Amino acid sequence: MADKDVALGILQAAIAIGGLLLVFIGFLLGRVDKEELKSVRVKIRYVAIGGLVPFVASLFCAWQSIWAVEGAHTSQVYLFCTLKIVLGLTAIYAIMATFYEVR
């Protein structure tokens, strides 16, 4: 039963990370309309689109967590590795988006 509890915890973490990424991507896309220069709008749009990479990874992690809860042994084996990848991608994206100069 402990394996299912861990898988459910990872599922919740992956969904939370995905939700935070969607909020940030939406914030950036909302900012695109407020910018006057086209080059700035394009840069902001690229940063927002880059957020889809860790978002898709978090969806994959959530999907793999569901498989682990259902009892798929291979998903349980790779679940921690997938979560580490999601966290790494999210950290890289956060650093990139924070220090990316748009002006």
Buried (B, 14 or more C-beta within 10 A) or exposed (E): EEEBEBBBEBBEBBBEBBEBBBEBBEEBBEBBEEBEEEEBBEBBBEBBEBBEBBBBBBBBBBBBBBBBBEEBEEBBEBBEEBBEBBBEBBEEBBEEBEEEEBE
